Structures are given as structure tokens and as C-alpha cells.
Amino acid sequence: MEPKRNHPLFGGAFSITLPPGALDVSDFRPVPDNQEVFCHRGTEQSLIVELLELQAHVQGEAAARYHFEALGGVQGSGDEQVEAVQPLSLQNLSLRACRDAWVLCGRQRMAKENEVAW
């Protein structure tokens, strides 16, 4: 079995630990500059890390939920499920200009290219 591995994101600005079998989608097709996209070779699952623009009208946990729901709306998901929203410790971040940082884990059903979400 392939071990987990660290993978640099956004030119090395930070990194992620990928599970065994994760493939970098940019090796197969173009990916927008504000995204890092991975898929699993044996399942239909994808992992997308996306840099988003600051929205001053929402803050903290509400901002994480806002962006997650907005992405689902743009993709026509209609089926967003938030599993957890947690603050990140600022001491553990390389970016010192942050007031706060949040991570949201959730699920969305989205169609790939010309497919229909089921």
C-alpha cells in the first residue's frame, strides 16, 4: 500500500498530507490558479483546496460556511452538508497577517464536466 505523503500547495506556500492513491488533477488537465485538485484513482472522490476572496460582510465560522455554500450554489449542488467547522491556531500558521483562520469539512454532490449530479 502506498503511504501518505506531503504535497506542496500553491507553489510551496503550504502543504497537505494526501492519502494513499491521491492523484494531482493538474497532471491531467488545467486547474485554476486559485485551486489545487486531487482525485482518488479508485473512487469518485475529489479533494479541492481553494483560495477564496475575503468577504467583509461575514466573519469567523460564518465566513467558512458562506464560502462553502456559495461554492455549492455556483456548481448547482443544492446538497451541501457541513460536517465540522473549527478554528485553526494562529501560532501554527505561516501567514502572520491572519486575524483568524477556519477549516470547514463538508460534502457536496457536484457533476463532473458534462455529467449530472446524482
C-alpha positions, -999 to 999 in steps of 0.1 A, spaced: 0 0 0 12 35 -9 20 56 22 5 91 29 27 118 16 32 156 20 24 176 -11 32 213 -16 3 236 -24 3 269 -44 40 268 -52 50 257 -17 31 284 3 18 255 24 14 217 22 -12 190 26 -9 154 37 -25 133 10 -40 98 15 -27 68 -5 -40 68 -41 -45 106 -44 -36 120 -78 -29 156 -87 -55 165 -113 -32 192 -127 -11 164 -141 -41 155 -164 -60 188 -171 -58 225 -164 -68 237 -129 -75 273 -120 -47 292 -102 -68 295 -70 -73 257 -68 -54 226 -60 -74 195 -70 -68 158 -62 -88 128 -70 -86 92 -58 -78 66 -85 -102 40 -71 -132 61 -62 -153 91 -75 -140 112 -46 -121 145 -51 -104 169 -27 -103 206 -37 -83 232 -19 -94 266 -30 -82 301 -21 -111 325 -18 -116 362 -17 -122 380 16 -159 388 21 -160 415 47 -197 411 55 -192 376 71 -165 367 96 -153 337 116 -172 304 113 -199 322 93 -174 331 66 -163 294 63 -200 284 59 -207 313 35 -179 302 11 -188 265 13 -224 272 5 -215 297 -23 -193 272 -40 -221 246 -39 -245 272 -53 -222 281 -82 -218 244 -90 -255 237 -87 -250 212 -58 -281 220 -37 -269 193 -14 -243 209 9 -236 191 42 -212 207 67 -196 181 89 -173 203 110 -161 239 113 -131 245 135 -108 274 142 -71 270 134 -45 280 159 -28 311 146 5 300 161 6 271 137 1 293 106 29 306 84 7 336 74 12 360 102 -13 386 88 -43 365 97 -68 377 122 -84 342 123 -84 311 102 -110 283 99 -113 249 83 -146 235 72 -151 199 63 -182 190 43 -197 172 14 -213 184 -18 -226 165 -47 -214 180 -79 -214 169 -115 -181 164 -133 -179 182 -166 -209 170 -187 -223 147 -161 -254 152 -139 -251 152 -101 -269 123 -85 
